[in-house]
Amino acid sequence: MTAVYIVSDNVVSPLGWNTRDNFAALLQGRSGVRQHDRADWTDAPFQASMFDNQALPERFATEVGDDVPWTRFEKMVVLSVTAALRHSSVRLSDPDTVFILSTTKGNIVLLEAGDSSEPGLLLSSPARKVAAFFKNPNTPLVVSHACVSGVASILLAKRLLETGRYRHAVVAGADEVSRFVWSGFQSFQALSDEPCRPFDSRRKGLNLGEGCATMILSVEPEHATSEPVRVLGGALSNDANHISGPSRTGAELSEAINRALDQSDLRAADVDFISAHGTATLYNDEMEAKAFDLAGLGAVPLNSLKGNFGHTLGAAGLIESVLSIQSLRENTVLPTRGFETLGVSRPVKVCAEAVYKPLQICLKTASGFGGCNGAVVFGKGG
């Protein structure tokens, strides 16, 4: 099977403008989650990780300086893609490169202006706009598969490269916090009024977040500017349990994990750490713990980065994958912010502090509305 390498990456978030700065912020225990007061959304303050009003446009003007009328969502994508391309010899203008955008809501804030006919609302619209900006000759692809979108887009890129249709893939995942998104999660009573606590006994729900991550994949490792990391395998599953509630057994996520490991020619004992979805809702964390236990991964160190970034929806799988790949390179398992006491029924090994040890293999998981689950395996070396 054709080897697929991650040759460059970038994360743009309220914690930093590149992967290394975000990684350093996580090691320092910093979080983008803070209290926000938006009288136009709600009378009560809420917790979320959001860019300061001027930070994003000012950075965009400095780094890109383009006079195209970009939306806030599109600025995140262009900033992140620009930075990732800067550290690789892969070019989006190359016909052998495909552009994939992962998002759940895209330019949904345009709906709040009251015009449901706005063409920019179509998820294909920002994808085409970004592809055109970078002079990509191919039709861009959009993955919108609830909160497994990021993981699913990585797997789509891997499969396209393995077929030989393309040599490179630029995958960007982004979402922003908006009134529409906030009100939807509020209606589910899924939001916490304090910083979230993944897997903790006192967890009350999730915090929303915004950001963008870009991953450049290639079948040609010479495009990498740092230690090669491969996408070894991955799988998706669906538990068909409920429109928003996850499986009660974890069996379906466990199935995706097992298929991802089989595809990677690995066993559970080979996994050095897990980057969990870990939303800090009662049902998600319990389901994931059961899935890890069923897959024989209960003793493997795991973390959730939702306490640092909030839940970034279609960007989450990519942001957390990029930081996990950096963890492999740094031989460091990042801590789970907000975790103190285990609050799930299975004895999973949640890291409350950073763990420093040799790392080779990482498992990244994700789950989302509609019962979707995803798992992807990353490994160091050629």
Secondary structure, DSSP 8 states (H G I E B T S, - for coil): ----EEEEEEEEBTTBSSHHHHHHHHHTT--SEEEE--TTT-SS-EEEE---TTHHHHHHHHHT---S---HHHHHHHHHHHHHHHTSS--TTSTTEEEEEE-SSTTGGGGGGT-TT-GGGSTHHHHHHHHHHTT--S--EEE--GGGHHHHHHHHHHHHHHHTS-SEEEEEEEE---HHHHHHHHHTT-B-SS---TTBTT---B-EE-EEEEEEEES-GGG-SSS-EEEEEEEEEE----SSS--SS-HHHHHHHHHHHHHTT--GGG--EEE------HHHHHHHHHHHHHTT-TTSEEE--HHHH-B-GGGHHHHHHHHHHHHHHHTEE---TT--SB-SSS--EE-SS-EES---EEEEEEEEGGGEEEEEEEEE--
